[in-house]
Amino acid sequence: MRLLKAENISVEINGLNIIQGVSLEIHQGERVALLGSNGIGKTTFLKVLTGKLPYAEGTISRG
């Protein structure tokens, strides 16, 4: 069963493109790790997935 699907997510903050074209699909029972260098947008992407930040493009569906 799919829990979360994010397709082609892009985030812009103060005119700066922070995230562009990121997709993710998580299914029940899966473990997911978000890895990357400092300042690359990991926390921003998590905030978008939880609804704490808006995104400029793409779709997010839960369930």
PQR file with spaces between the fields and no chain letter, atoms N, CA, C, O and H, PARSE charges and radii, in Angstrom:
ATOM       1  N    MET     1       0.842   -1.182    0.000 -0.4000 1.5000
ATOM       2  CA   MET     1       0.000    0.000    0.000 -0.0000 2.0000
ATOM       3  C    MET     1       0.888    1.247    0.000  0.5500 1.7000
ATOM       4  O    MET     1       1.836    1.351    0.779 -0.5500 1.4000
ATOM       5  N    ARG     2       0.566    2.182   -0.881 -0.4000 1.5000
ATOM       6  CA   ARG     2       1.332    3.425   -0.962 -0.0000 2.0000
ATOM       7  C    ARG     2       0.892    4.383    0.145  0.5500 1.7000
ATOM       8  O    ARG     2      -0.304    4.598    0.346 -0.5500 1.4000
ATOM       9  H    ARG     2      -0.204    2.097   -1.514  0.4000 1.0000
ATOM      10  N    LEU     3       1.856    4.954    0.856 -0.4000 1.5000
ATOM      11  CA   LEU     3       1.573    5.926    1.914 -0.0000 2.0000
ATOM      12  C    LEU     3       1.727    7.358    1.430  0.5500 1.7000
ATOM      13  O    LEU     3       0.980    8.245    1.842 -0.5500 1.4000
ATOM      14  H    LEU     3       2.827    4.780    0.693  0.4000 1.0000
ATOM      15  N    LEU     4       2.706    7.579    0.547 -0.4000 1.5000
ATOM      16  CA   LEU     4       3.008    8.940    0.103 -0.0000 2.0000
ATOM      17  C    LEU     4       3.622    8.885   -1.290  0.5500 1.7000
ATOM      18  O    LEU     4       4.448    8.024   -1.593 -0.5500 1.4000
ATOM      19  H    LEU     4       3.313    6.858    0.212  0.4000 1.0000
ATOM      20  N    LYS     5       3.198    9.828   -2.131 -0.4000 1.5000
ATOM      21  CA   LYS     5       3.795    9.965   -3.458 -0.0000 2.0000
ATOM      22  C    LYS     5       3.985   11.444   -3.742  0.5500 1.7000
ATOM      23  O    LYS     5       3.037   12.228   -3.685 -0.5500 1.4000
ATOM      24  H    LYS     5       2.527   10.528   -1.885  0.4000 1.0000
ATOM      25  N    ALA     6       5.217   11.817   -4.046 -0.4000 1.5000
ATOM      26  CA   ALA     6       5.542   13.187   -4.433 -0.0000 2.0000
ATOM      27  C    ALA     6       6.148   13.120   -5.832  0.5500 1.7000
ATOM      28  O    ALA     6       7.081   12.355   -6.079 -0.5500 1.4000
ATOM      29  H    ALA     6       5.987   11.181   -4.092  0.4000 1.0000
ATOM      30  N    GLU     7       5.610   13.925   -6.739 -0.4000 1.5000
ATOM      31  CA   GLU     7       6.075   13.896   -8.118 -0.0000 2.0000
ATOM      32  C    GLU     7       6.525   15.273   -8.575  0.5500 1.7000
ATOM      33  O    GLU     7       5.782   16.250   -8.485 -0.5500 1.4000
ATOM      34  H    GLU     7       4.853   14.546   -6.538  0.4000 1.0000
ATOM      35  N    ASN     8       7.755   15.331   -9.068 -0.4000 1.5000
ATOM      36  CA   ASN     8       8.289   16.532   -9.713 -0.0000 2.0000
ATOM      37  C    ASN     8       8.149   17.785   -8.843  0.5500 1.7000
ATOM      38  O    ASN     8       7.716   18.835   -9.319 -0.5500 1.4000
ATOM      39  H    ASN     8       8.359   14.538   -9.141  0.4000 1.0000
ATOM      40  N    ILE     9       8.520   17.665   -7.568 -0.4000 1.5000
ATOM      41  CA   ILE     9       8.387   18.770   -6.618 -0.0000 2.0000
ATOM      42  C    ILE     9       9.482   19.806   -6.834  0.5500 1.7000
ATOM      43  O    ILE     9      10.664   19.472   -6.910 -0.5500 1.4000
ATOM      44  H    ILE     9       8.872   16.813   -7.181  0.4000 1.0000
ATOM      45  N    SER    10       9.077   21.052   -6.930 -0.4000 1.5000
ATOM      46  CA   SER    10      10.006   22.181   -7.014 -0.0000 2.0000
ATOM      47  C    SER    10       9.628   23.196   -5.946  0.5500 1.7000
ATOM      48  O    SER    10       8.447   23.446   -5.701 -0.5500 1.4000
ATOM      49  H    SER    10       8.116   21.323   -6.869  0.4000 1.0000
ATOM      50  N    VAL    11      10.638   23.777   -5.317 -0.4000 1.5000
ATOM      51  CA   VAL    11      10.425   24.744   -4.241 -0.0000 2.0000
ATOM      52  C    VAL    11      11.250   25.988   -4.535  0.5500 1.7000
ATOM      53  O    VAL    11      12.430   25.911   -4.877 -0.5500 1.4000
ATOM      54  H    VAL    11      11.597   23.574   -5.516  0.4000 1.0000
ATOM      55  N    GLU    12      10.599   27.134   -4.392 -0.4000 1.5000
ATOM      56  CA   GLU    12      11.253   28.424   -4.588 -0.0000 2.0000
ATOM      57  C    GLU    12      11.083   29.245   -3.312  0.5500 1.7000
ATOM      58  O    GLU    12       9.975   29.377   -2.792 -0.5500 1.4000
ATOM      59  H    GLU    12       9.641   27.197   -4.114  0.4000 1.0000
ATOM      60  N    ILE    13      12.180   29.791   -2.817 -0.4000 1.5000
ATOM      61  CA   ILE    13      12.129   30.646   -1.628 -0.0000 2.0000
ATOM      62  C    ILE    13      12.858   31.939   -1.957  0.5500 1.7000
ATOM      63  O    ILE    13      14.028   31.926   -2.341 -0.5500 1.4000
ATOM      64  H    ILE    13      13.080   29.684   -3.240  0.4000 1.0000
ATOM      65  N    ASN    14      12.159   33.049   -1.803 -0.4000 1.5000
ATOM      66  CA   ASN    14      12.716   34.372   -2.111 -0.0000 2.0000
ATOM      67  C    ASN    14      13.326   34.430   -3.516  0.5500 1.7000
ATOM      68  O    ASN    14      14.389   35.017   -3.718 -0.5500 1.4000
ATOM      69  H    ASN    14      11.209   33.059   -1.491  0.4000 1.0000
ATOM      70  N    GLY    15      12.640   33.817   -4.475 -0.4000 1.5000
ATOM      71  CA   GLY    15      13.096   33.831   -5.849 -0.0000 2.0000
ATOM      72  C    GLY    15      14.244   32.884   -6.155  0.5500 1.7000
ATOM      73  O    GLY    15      14.722   32.839   -7.288 -0.5500 1.4000
ATOM      74  H    GLY    15      11.776   33.341   -4.310  0.4000 1.0000
ATOM      75  N    LEU    16      14.694   32.126   -5.157 -0.4000 1.5000
ATOM      76  CA   LEU    16      15.794   31.189   -5.325 -0.0000 2.0000
ATOM      77  C    LEU    16      15.243   29.772   -5.435  0.5500 1.7000
ATOM      78  O    LEU    16      14.485   29.330   -4.571 -0.5500 1.4000
ATOM      79  H    LEU    16      14.305   32.163   -4.237  0.4000 1.0000
ATOM      80  N    ASN    17      15.620   29.061   -6.493 -0.4000 1.5000
ATOM      81  CA   ASN    17      15.165   27.695   -6.703 -0.0000 2.0000
ATOM      82  C    ASN    17      15.926   26.766   -5.759  0.5500 1.7000
ATOM      83  O    ASN    17      17.103   26.484   -5.982 -0.5500 1.4000
ATOM      84  H    ASN    17      16.235   29.420   -7.194  0.4000 1.0000
ATOM      85  N    ILE    18      15.256   26.288   -4.702 -0.4000 1.5000
ATOM      86  CA   ILE    18      15.888   25.460   -3.681 -0.0000 2.0000
ATOM      87  C    ILE    18      15.863   23.987   -4.081  0.5500 1.7000
ATOM      88  O    ILE    18      16.863   23.283   -3.934 -0.5500 1.4000
ATOM      89  H    ILE    18      14.300   26.518   -4.521  0.4000 1.0000
ATOM      90  N    ILE    19      14.733   23.528   -4.582 -0.4000 1.5000
ATOM      91  CA   ILE    19      14.540   22.129   -4.991 -0.0000 2.0000
ATOM      92  C    ILE    19      13.899   22.141   -6.366  0.5500 1.7000
ATOM      93  O    ILE    19      13.015   22.952   -6.641 -0.5500 1.4000
ATOM      94  H    ILE    19      13.922   24.100   -4.702  0.4000 1.0000
ATOM      95  N    GLN    20      14.346   21.239   -7.227 -0.4000 1.5000
ATOM      96  CA   GLN    20      13.766   21.191   -8.569 -0.0000 2.0000
ATOM      97  C    GLN    20      13.609   19.748   -9.034  0.5500 1.7000
ATOM      98  O    GLN    20      14.582   18.998   -9.108 -0.5500 1.4000
ATOM      99  H    GLN    20      15.064   20.580   -7.004  0.4000 1.0000
ATOM     100  N    GLY    21      12.363   19.368   -9.347 -0.4000 1.5000
ATOM     101  CA   GLY    21      12.068   18.090   -9.976 -0.0000 2.0000
ATOM     102  C    GLY    21      12.317   16.849   -9.141  0.5500 1.7000
ATOM     103  O    GLY    21      12.744   15.830   -9.685 -0.5500 1.4000
ATOM     104  H    GLY    21      11.572   19.978   -9.286  0.4000 1.0000
ATOM     105  N    VAL    22      12.066   16.894   -7.830 -0.4000 1.5000
ATOM     106  CA   VAL    22      12.299   15.742   -6.959 -0.0000 2.0000
ATOM     107  C    VAL    22      11.025   14.902   -6.857  0.5500 1.7000
ATOM     108  O    VAL    22       9.932   15.431   -6.655 -0.5500 1.4000
ATOM     109  H    VAL    22      11.719   17.721   -7.388  0.4000 1.0000
ATOM     110  N    SER    23      11.186   13.589   -6.998 -0.4000 1.5000
ATOM     111  CA   SER    23      10.058   12.659   -6.874 -0.0000 2.0000
ATOM     112  C    SER    23      10.402   11.597   -5.846  0.5500 1.7000
ATOM     113  O    SER    23      11.567   11.250   -5.653 -0.5500 1.4000
ATOM     114  H    SER    23      12.074   13.160   -7.162  0.4000 1.0000
ATOM     115  N    LEU    24       9.355   11.080   -5.182 -0.4000 1.5000
ATOM     116  CA   LEU    24       9.530   10.091   -4.119 -0.0000 2.0000
ATOM     117  C    LEU    24       8.234    9.312   -3.962  0.5500 1.7000
ATOM     118  O    LEU    24       7.148    9.885   -4.045 -0.5500 1.4000
ATOM     119  H    LEU    24       8.409   11.361   -5.339  0.4000 1.0000
ATOM     120  N    GLU    25       8.344    8.015   -3.736 -0.4000 1.5000
ATOM     121  CA   GLU    25       7.169    7.195   -3.449 -0.0000 2.0000
ATOM     122  C    GLU    25       7.523    6.272   -2.283  0.5500 1.7000
ATOM     123  O    GLU    25       8.520    5.552   -2.325 -0.5500 1.4000
ATOM     124  H    GLU    25       9.227    7.549   -3.668  0.4000 1.0000
ATOM     125  N    ILE    26       6.690    6.307   -1.244 -0.4000 1.5000
ATOM     126  CA   ILE    26       6.926    5.495   -0.047 -0.0000 2.0000
ATOM     127  C    ILE    26       5.745    4.554    0.152  0.5500 1.7000
ATOM     128  O    ILE    26       4.586    4.968    0.119 -0.5500 1.4000
ATOM     129  H    ILE    26       5.880    6.892   -1.209  0.4000 1.0000
ATOM     130  N    HIS    27       6.068    3.271    0.360 -0.4000 1.5000
ATOM     131  CA   HIS    27       5.050    2.252    0.588 -0.0000 2.0000
ATOM     132  C    HIS    27       5.109    1.758    2.032  0.5500 1.7000
ATOM     133  O    HIS    27       6.135    1.879    2.701 -0.5500 1.4000
ATOM     134  H    HIS    27       7.010    2.936    0.386  0.4000 1.0000
ATOM     135  N    GLN    28       4.007    1.207    2.494 -0.4000 1.5000
ATOM     136  CA   GLN    28       3.920    0.686    3.853 -0.0000 2.0000
ATOM     137  C    GLN    28       5.022   -0.344    4.077  0.5500 1.7000
ATOM     138  O    GLN    28       5.252   -1.209    3.232 -0.5500 1.4000
ATOM     139  H    GLN    28       3.174    1.108    1.950  0.4000 1.0000
ATOM     140  N    GLY    29       5.698   -0.247    5.212 -0.4000 1.5000
ATOM     141  CA   GLY    29       6.746   -1.184    5.581 -0.0000 2.0000
ATOM     142  C    GLY    29       8.131   -0.799    5.092  0.5500 1.7000
ATOM     143  O    GLY    29       9.115   -1.424    5.486 -0.5500 1.4000
ATOM     144  H    GLY    29       5.511    0.455    5.899  0.4000 1.0000
ATOM     145  N    GLU    30       8.231    0.212    4.245 -0.4000 1.5000
ATOM     146  CA   GLU    30       9.528    0.652    3.739 -0.0000 2.0000
ATOM     147  C    GLU    30      10.202    1.576    4.743  0.5500 1.7000
ATOM     148  O    GLU    30       9.540    2.264    5.520 -0.5500 1.4000
ATOM     149  H    GLU    30       7.431    0.720    3.924  0.4000 1.0000
ATOM     150  N    ARG    31      11.510    1.578    4.712 -0.4000 1.5000
ATOM     151  CA   ARG    31      12.311    2.543    5.473 -0.0000 2.0000
ATOM     152  C    ARG    31      12.987    3.449    4.463  0.5500 1.7000
ATOM     153  O    ARG    31      13.498    2.992    3.441 -0.5500 1.4000
ATOM     154  H    ARG    31      12.047    1.019    4.081  0.4000 1.0000
ATOM     155  N    VAL    32      12.982    4.730    4.761 -0.4000 1.5000
ATOM     156  CA   VAL    32      13.506    5.710    3.821 -0.0000 2.0000
ATOM     157  C    VAL    32      14.535    6.589    4.517  0.5500 1.7000
ATOM     158  O    VAL    32      14.336    7.020    5.653 -0.5500 1.4000
ATOM     159  H    VAL    32      12.566    5.101    5.592  0.4000 1.0000
ATOM     160  N    ALA    33      15.635    6.847    3.824 -0.4000 1.5000
ATOM     161  CA   ALA    33      16.660    7.768    4.324 -0.0000 2.0000
ATOM     162  C    ALA    33      16.843    8.870    3.295  0.5500 1.7000
ATOM     163  O    ALA    33      16.888    8.611    2.092 -0.5500 1.4000
ATOM     164  H    ALA    33      15.797    6.497    2.902  0.4000 1.0000
ATOM     165  N    LEU    34      16.947   10.082    3.768 -0.4000 1.5000
ATOM     166  CA   LEU    34      17.166   11.238    2.904 -0.0000 2.0000
ATOM     167  C    LEU    34      18.588   11.725    3.158  0.5500 1.7000
ATOM     168  O    LEU    34      18.880   12.292    4.211 -0.5500 1.4000
ATOM     169  H    LEU    34      16.910   10.293    4.745  0.4000 1.0000
ATOM     170  N    LEU    35      19.471   11.499    2.184 -0.4000 1.5000
ATOM     171  CA   LEU    35      20.888   11.801    2.354 -0.0000 2.0000
ATOM     172  C    LEU    35      21.342   12.887    1.394  0.5500 1.7000
ATOM     173  O    LEU    35      20.811   13.019    0.292 -0.5500 1.4000
ATOM     174  H    LEU    35      19.234   11.038    1.329  0.4000 1.0000
ATOM     175  N    GLY    36      22.319   13.654    1.820 -0.4000 1.5000
ATOM     176  CA   GLY    36      22.886   14.677    0.955 -0.0000 2.0000
ATOM     177  C    GLY    36      23.769   15.628    1.744  0.5500 1.7000
ATOM     178  O    GLY    36      23.791   15.605    2.974 -0.5500 1.4000
ATOM     179  H    GLY    36      22.750   13.546    2.715  0.4000 1.0000
ATOM     180  N    SER    37      24.484   16.451    1.027 -0.4000 1.5000
ATOM     181  CA   SER    37      25.390   17.428    1.635 -0.0000 2.0000
ATOM     182  C    SER    37      24.614   18.492    2.411  0.5500 1.7000
ATOM     183  O    SER    37      23.407   18.652    2.226 -0.5500 1.4000
ATOM     184  H    SER    37      24.466   16.469    0.027  0.4000 1.0000
ATOM     185  N    ASN    38      25.308   19.205    3.267 -0.4000 1.5000
ATOM     186  CA   ASN    38      24.707   20.318    3.996 -0.0000 2.0000
ATOM     187  C    ASN    38      24.188   21.364    3.022  0.5500 1.7000
ATOM     188  O    ASN    38      24.844   21.685    2.031 -0.5500 1.4000
ATOM     189  H    ASN    38      26.288   19.076    3.417  0.4000 1.0000
ATOM     190  N    GLY    39      23.000   21.893    3.312 -0.4000 1.5000
ATOM     191  CA   GLY    39      22.447   22.982    2.519 -0.0000 2.0000
ATOM     192  C    GLY    39      21.856   22.584    1.181  0.5500 1.7000
ATOM     193  O    GLY    39      21.608   23.447    0.338 -0.5500 1.4000
ATOM     194  H    GLY    39      22.467   21.632    4.117  0.4000 1.0000
ATOM     195  N    ILE    40      21.624   21.296    0.965 -0.4000 1.5000
ATOM     196  CA   ILE    40      21.142   20.842   -0.340 -0.0000 2.0000
ATOM     197  C    ILE    40      19.608   20.811   -0.435  0.5500 1.7000
ATOM     198  O    ILE    40      19.066   20.665   -1.530 -0.5500 1.4000
ATOM     199  H    ILE    40      21.826   20.595    1.649  0.4000 1.0000
ATOM     200  N    GLY    41      18.896   20.947    0.713 -0.4000 1.5000
ATOM     201  CA   GLY    41      17.442   21.020    0.687 -0.0000 2.0000
ATOM     202  C    GLY    41      16.712   19.852    1.331  0.5500 1.7000
ATOM     203  O    GLY    41      15.510   19.690    1.119 -0.5500 1.4000
ATOM     204  H    GLY    41      19.337   21.065    1.603  0.4000 1.0000
ATOM     205  N    LYS    42      17.411   19.035    2.111 -0.4000 1.5000
ATOM     206  CA   LYS    42      16.775   17.879    2.754 -0.0000 2.0000
ATOM     207  C    LYS    42      15.664   18.301    3.715  0.5500 1.7000
ATOM     208  O    LYS    42      14.548   17.787    3.640 -0.5500 1.4000
ATOM     209  H    LYS    42      18.387   19.166    2.283  0.4000 1.0000
ATOM     210  N    THR    43      15.963   19.219    4.603 -0.4000 1.5000
ATOM     211  CA   THR    43      14.970   19.677    5.575 -0.0000 2.0000
ATOM     212  C    THR    43      13.835   20.415    4.881  0.5500 1.7000
ATOM     213  O    THR    43      12.675   20.262    5.263 -0.5500 1.4000
ATOM     214  H    THR    43      16.870   19.637    4.664  0.4000 1.0000
ATOM     215  N    THR    44      14.149   21.201    3.881 -0.4000 1.5000
ATOM     216  CA   THR    44      13.120   21.897    3.108 -0.0000 2.0000
ATOM     217  C    THR    44      12.171   20.890    2.471  0.5500 1.7000
ATOM     218  O    THR    44      10.954   21.075    2.516 -0.5500 1.4000
ATOM     219  H    THR    44      15.092   21.324    3.570  0.4000 1.0000
ATOM     220  N    PHE    45      12.710   19.828    1.878 -0.4000 1.5000
ATOM     221  CA   PHE    45      11.876   18.805    1.242 -0.0000 2.0000
ATOM     222  C    PHE    45      10.979   18.119    2.278  0.5500 1.7000
ATOM     223  O    PHE    45       9.802   17.881    2.007 -0.5500 1.4000
ATOM     224  H    PHE    45      13.698   19.678    1.842  0.4000 1.0000
ATOM     225  N    LEU    46      11.510   17.805    3.443 -0.4000 1.5000
ATOM     226  CA   LEU    46      10.698   17.202    4.496 -0.0000 2.0000
ATOM     227  C    LEU    46       9.583   18.138    4.950  0.5500 1.7000
ATOM     228  O    LEU    46       8.464   17.692    5.204 -0.5500 1.4000
ATOM     229  H    LEU    46      12.465   17.999    3.663  0.4000 1.0000
ATOM     230  N    LYS    47       9.877   19.423    5.054 -0.4000 1.5000
ATOM     231  CA   LYS    47       8.855   20.401    5.436 -0.0000 2.0000
ATOM     232  C    LYS    47       7.765   20.502    4.377  0.5500 1.7000
ATOM     233  O    LYS    47       6.595   20.689    4.709 -0.5500 1.4000
ATOM     234  H    LYS    47      10.786   19.786    4.847  0.4000 1.0000
ATOM     235  N    VAL    48       8.134   20.382    3.120 -0.4000 1.5000
ATOM     236  CA   VAL    48       7.139   20.374    2.034 -0.0000 2.0000
ATOM     237  C    VAL    48       6.270   19.130    2.148  0.5500 1.7000
ATOM     238  O    VAL    48       5.048   19.216    2.023 -0.5500 1.4000
ATOM     239  H    VAL    48       9.085   20.230    2.850  0.4000 1.0000
ATOM     240  N    LEU    49       6.882   17.978    2.383 -0.4000 1.5000
ATOM     241  CA   LEU    49       6.126   16.726    2.486 -0.0000 2.0000
ATOM     242  C    LEU    49       5.141   16.739    3.655  0.5500 1.7000
ATOM     243  O    LEU    49       4.075   16.129    3.579 -0.5500 1.4000
ATOM     244  H    LEU    49       7.874   17.907    2.485  0.4000 1.0000
ATOM     245  N    THR    50       5.501   17.436    4.737 -0.4000 1.5000
ATOM     246  CA   THR    50       4.619   17.492    5.905 -0.0000 2.0000
ATOM     247  C    THR    50       3.625   18.650    5.848  0.5500 1.7000
ATOM     248  O    THR    50       2.792   18.800    6.741 -0.5500 1.4000
ATOM     249  H    THR    50       6.367   17.932    4.798  0.4000 1.0000
ATOM     250  N    GLY    51       3.711   19.468    4.798 -0.4000 1.5000
ATOM     251  CA   GLY    51       2.766   20.574    4.636 -0.0000 2.0000
ATOM     252  C    GLY    51       3.158   21.850    5.354  0.5500 1.7000
ATOM     253  O    GLY    51       2.360   22.786    5.420 -0.5500 1.4000
ATOM     254  H    GLY    51       4.388   19.347    4.072  0.4000 1.0000
ATOM     255  N    LYS    52       4.359   21.911    5.890 -0.4000 1.5000
ATOM     256  CA   LYS    52       4.796   23.113    6.612 -0.0000 2.0000
ATOM     257  C    LYS    52       5.337   24.195    5.694  0.5500 1.7000
ATOM     258  O    LYS    52       5.440   25.355    6.093 -0.5500 1.4000
ATOM     259  H    LYS    52       5.006   21.151    5.836  0.4000 1.0000
ATOM     260  N    LEU    53       5.684   23.823    4.462 -0.4000 1.5000
ATOM     261  CA   LEU    53       6.149   24.784    3.464 -0.0000 2.0000
ATOM     262  C    LEU    53       5.403   24.531    2.152  0.5500 1.7000
ATOM     263  O    LEU    53       5.113   23.382    1.820 -0.5500 1.4000
ATOM     264  H    LEU    53       5.600   22.881    4.138  0.4000 1.0000
ATOM     265  N    PRO    54       5.097   25.578    1.414 -0.5600 1.5000
ATOM     266  CA   PRO    54       4.445   25.397    0.111  0.2800 2.0000
ATOM     267  C    PRO    54       5.472   25.012   -0.957  0.5500 1.7000
ATOM     268  O    PRO    54       6.667   25.266   -0.805 -0.5500 1.4000
ATOM     269  N    TYR    55       4.995   24.404   -2.021 -0.4000 1.5000
ATOM     270  CA   TYR    55       5.862   24.073   -3.144 -0.0000 2.0000
ATOM     271  C    TYR    55       5.329   24.756   -4.395  0.5500 1.7000
ATOM     272  O    TYR    55       4.129   25.004   -4.515 -0.5500 1.4000
ATOM     273  H    TYR    55       4.024   24.198   -2.144  0.4000 1.0000
ATOM     274  N    ALA    56       6.234   25.058   -5.329 -0.4000 1.5000
ATOM     275  CA   ALA    56       5.887   25.820   -6.517 -0.0000 2.0000
ATOM     276  C    ALA    56       5.291   24.938   -7.608  0.5500 1.7000
ATOM     277  O    ALA    56       4.370   25.357   -8.309 -0.5500 1.4000
ATOM     278  H    ALA    56       7.208   24.856   -5.231  0.4000 1.0000
ATOM     279  N    GLU    57       5.807   23.728   -7.755 -0.4000 1.5000
ATOM     280  CA   GLU    57       5.349   22.812   -8.806 -0.0000 2.0000
ATOM     281  C    GLU    57       5.318   21.398   -8.294  0.5500 1.7000
ATOM     282  O    GLU    57       5.969   21.068   -7.303 -0.5500 1.4000
ATOM     283  H    GLU    57       6.556   23.388   -7.185  0.4000 1.0000
ATOM     284  N    GLY    58       4.546   20.549   -8.983 -0.4000 1.5000
ATOM     285  CA   GLY    58       4.483   19.142   -8.658 -0.0000 2.0000
ATOM     286  C    GLY    58       3.212   18.782   -7.909  0.5500 1.7000
ATOM     287  O    GLY    58       2.337   19.622   -7.698 -0.5500 1.4000
ATOM     288  H    GLY    58       4.017   20.817   -9.788  0.4000 1.0000
ATOM     289  N    THR    59       3.124   17.519   -7.511 -0.4000 1.5000
ATOM     290  CA   THR    59       1.961   17.016   -6.771 -0.0000 2.0000
ATOM     291  C    THR    59       2.402   16.129   -5.616  0.5500 1.7000
ATOM     292  O    THR    59       3.405   15.422   -5.702 -0.5500 1.4000
ATOM     293  H    THR    59       3.834   16.836   -7.682  0.4000 1.0000
ATOM     294  N    ILE    60       1.641   16.181   -4.543 -0.4000 1.5000
ATOM     295  CA   ILE    60       1.852   15.309   -3.407 -0.0000 2.0000
ATOM     296  C    ILE    60       0.523   14.649   -3.076  0.5500 1.7000
ATOM     297  O    ILE    60      -0.490   15.326   -2.905 -0.5500 1.4000
ATOM     298  H    ILE    60       0.826   16.756   -4.473  0.4000 1.0000
ATOM     299  N    SER    61       0.533   13.310   -2.986 -0.4000 1.5000
ATOM     300  CA   SER    61      -0.681   12.596   -2.595 -0.0000 2.0000
ATOM     301  C    SER    61      -0.348   11.639   -1.455  0.5500 1.7000
ATOM     302  O    SER    61       0.691   10.979   -1.457 -0.5500 1.4000
ATOM     303  H    SER    61       1.356   12.759   -3.125  0.4000 1.0000
ATOM     304  N    ARG    62      -1.239   11.583   -0.501 -0.4000 1.5000
ATOM     305  CA   ARG    62      -1.066   10.724    0.664 -0.0000 2.0000
ATOM     306  C    ARG    62      -2.111    9.622    0.612  0.5500 1.7000
ATOM     307  O    ARG    62      -3.276    9.849    0.283 -0.5500 1.4000
ATOM     308  H    ARG    62      -2.083   12.119   -0.500  0.4000 1.0000
ATOM     309  N    GLY    63      -1.658    8.429    0.945 -0.4000 1.5000
ATOM     310  CA   GLY    63      -2.587    7.293    0.980 -0.0000 2.0000
ATOM     311  C    GLY    63      -2.795    6.640   -0.338  0.5500 1.7000
ATOM     312  O    GLY    63      -3.552    5.675   -0.436 -0.5500 1.4000
ATOM     313  H    GLY    63      -0.713    8.245    1.212  0.4000 1.0000
